[in-house]
Amino acid sequence: MRTSDTERELVAAAQRGDQDAFAGLVAMHQRKAYAIARAIVYVHEDAEDAVQEAFLRAYQALGRFRPSEPFGAWLSRIVANAALDITRRKKIRKADELSEYMPDRFSDPAESEELKRRLSSALRELGDRPRSVIVLHDVEGYTHVEIAKMLGIPEGTARSDLHHARRQLRAILVDMKEV
Amino acid sequence: MADNELEFTAEADPRSTAALRGRYAAPRDGAYWDALQARVMSRVGANGREVWWQVAAGWARPGLAAAAAVLIFAAAALLRDGGNDGEQIAFEAMTQSEPEFIYTEQDAASQRDETLRLVVSY
């Protein structure tokens, strides 16, 4: 049986209130959901919160989901919204709370401390949206159209954000050779 | 349209991309994902049930409004029909009641005969 068929059956069962079927959908999509959330928020813990919140919202909105639509695309928008809500709340709570160096639990141990420090600094300088765009595009492989839909921005904005983010990161890391 | 069309032509830098991949790598441990799924389902189990109440509560207000509208419409229709009945009864009373005196041609002839006899008798 193809994944899309399995997914369709799980969605139909979940829409009838079958929580085990919904658990199957969570297992199927949680990695992708995490990747999207992680690209938008700044730290791993917030990405986890966004994923949990997004799946809850998806479960509550299942009645409105049309089975003719791809579930993954629908879920991606919910995940992106949940992650964007977290970044907005964080901004309101304390604008400079994230200015400290954030250790990354899952980064490559071979990566030098200097590179980590510079990358953190560069990502902070990029701002939330360009950072999300470059991670979604260059790390996760989403297209401009998909990123624009997820983040609720025009495609041209996604394109321009990627351009500027790439230039900025490259400039910072090229400079590192002299360190 | 290719990603680097228009004026936005900055190519991905392999070093930056590698650094980003290292930083944004998802956890690889299967146990981590099992635990995350369990946490998600725990939240769904705790809050998901609210959904049906929320749906029911969400429908309650428009349902009451619709019921009230139906009642008002029915009452208005009843009143309107009642008014029509009244008019109908009044119309029927006027058209179907027995007249106290009906003037016929026969009456007119006998009246003429009576007058003629009176004149002849003089």
Chai-1 contact restraints between the chains, C-beta under 6 A:
chainA,res_idxA,chainB,res_idxB,connection_type,confidence,min_distance_angstrom,max_distance_angstrom,comment,restraint_id
A,A23,B,M41,contact,1.0,0.0,6.0,A-B,restraint_1
A,V26,B,Q37,contact,1.0,0.0,6.0,A-B,restraint_2
A,V26,B,V40,contact,1.0,0.0,6.0,A-B,restraint_3
A,A27,B,Q37,contact,1.0,0.0,6.0,A-B,restraint_4
A,Q30,B,L36,contact,1.0,0.0,6.0,A-B,restraint_5
A,R31,B,A26,contact,1.0,0.0,6.0,A-B,restraint_6
A,Y34,B,A26,contact,1.0,0.0,6.0,A-B,restraint_7
A,A35,B,A26,contact,1.0,0.0,6.0,A-B,restraint_8
A,R38,B,Y24,contact,1.0,0.0,6.0,A-B,restraint_9
A,Q52,B,R39,contact,1.0,0.0,6.0,A-B,restraint_10
A,Q52,B,V40,contact,1.0,0.0,6.0,A-B,restraint_11
A,Q52,B,R43,contact,1.0,0.0,6.0,A-B,restraint_12
A,F55,B,V40,contact,1.0,0.0,6.0,A-B,restraint_13
A,L56,B,R43,contact,1.0,0.0,6.0,A-B,restraint_14
A,L56,B,V44,contact,1.0,0.0,6.0,A-B,restraint_15
A,L56,B,N47,contact,1.0,0.0,6.0,A-B,restraint_16
A,Y59,B,V44,contact,1.0,0.0,6.0,A-B,restraint_17
A,Y59,B,G48,contact,1.0,0.0,6.0,A-B,restraint_18
A,Q60,B,V51,contact,1.0,0.0,6.0,A-B,restraint_19
A,D104,B,R23,contact,1.0,0.0,6.0,A-B,restraint_20
A,F106,B,A25,contact,1.0,0.0,6.0,A-B,restraint_21
A,F106,B,P27,contact,1.0,0.0,6.0,A-B,restraint_22
A,S107,B,G22,contact,1.0,0.0,6.0,A-B,restraint_23
A,S107,B,R23,contact,1.0,0.0,6.0,A-B,restraint_24
A,D108,B,G22,contact,1.0,0.0,6.0,A-B,restraint_25
A,E111,B,G22,contact,1.0,0.0,6.0,A-B,restraint_26
A,L115,B,A19,contact,1.0,0.0,6.0,A-B,restraint_27
A,L119,B,A19,contact,1.0,0.0,6.0,A-B,restraint_28
A,V135,B,Y24,contact,1.0,0.0,6.0,A-B,restraint_29
A,D138,B,A12,contact,1.0,0.0,6.0,A-B,restraint_30
A,D138,B,T17,contact,1.0,0.0,6.0,A-B,restraint_31
A,V139,B,L20,contact,1.0,0.0,6.0,A-B,restraint_32
A,V139,B,R21,contact,1.0,0.0,6.0,A-B,restraint_33
A,V139,B,Y24,contact,1.0,0.0,6.0,A-B,restraint_34
A,R159,B,F8,contact,1.0,0.0,6.0,A-B,restraint_35
A,S160,B,F8,contact,1.0,0.0,6.0,A-B,restraint_36
A,H163,B,F8,contact,1.0,0.0,6.0,A-B,restraint_37
A,H163,B,A10,contact,1.0,0.0,6.0,A-B,restraint_38
A,R166,B,A10,contact,1.0,0.0,6.0,A-B,restraint_39
A,R167,B,A10,contact,1.0,0.0,6.0,A-B,restraint_40
A,L169,B,S16,contact,1.0,0.0,6.0,A-B,restraint_41
A,R170,B,D13,contact,1.0,0.0,6.0,A-B,restraint_42
A,R170,B,S16,contact,1.0,0.0,6.0,A-B,restraint_43
A,L173,B,R15,contact,1.0,0.0,6.0,A-B,restraint_44
A,L173,B,S16,contact,1.0,0.0,6.0,A-B,restraint_45
